[in-house]
Amino acid sequence: HDFNRVGLFYGYDFQNGLSVSLEYAFEWQDHDEGDSDKFHYAGVGVNYSF
């Protein structure tokens, strides 16, 4: 059983303490039984610092 993951991340900080992020990942798994699975992950983040 092995798995691999590749992804992208983008973050941006605004001048007022607000920041946003976007992320995406693709993962594929190969099982010992011969099967394989594929997964997609996506995320959006918002953060405010004060």
N, C-alpha and C positions, 0 to 999 in steps of 0.2 A: 504494500500500500504506500503510495507516495502522492503528494499534492504539490501544486505550484500555484503561485499567485502573482499577478502583475496588476499595477494600479496607477492611477493619476490622482494628484491632489493639487488644488488651487485655493489659495487663501488671499484675501485682500483686507487691509486695514484702512478704515476711513479716519479722517482727522478728528472726529468727535468721540473716539473711543469705541466705536462700533466696528466689528469685523465679521466677515462672512467667509465660509469655506464650502467648496464643492469637492466631492471625492467619488471615485469610481474604481472598482476592483473586479477582476475576472479571475476565477479560480477553477482549476480542473484537477480532478482526482482520478488516479488509476488504481483500481482495486486488484488484489491478488487473484480474485476469481475471474478476472477478465472484463469486468464491467468498468465503466467510467462515468463520472458525474461532472457536470459543469454548473457553476454558480456565478451570478452577477450581483454585485453589491453597489448601491448608490446611496450617497448621503449629502445632506445640506446642513450646515451649521451656522448659527448666528450667536455672536457673543458681544456683550457690552461691558466695558471696564469703566469704573468710576472711582 
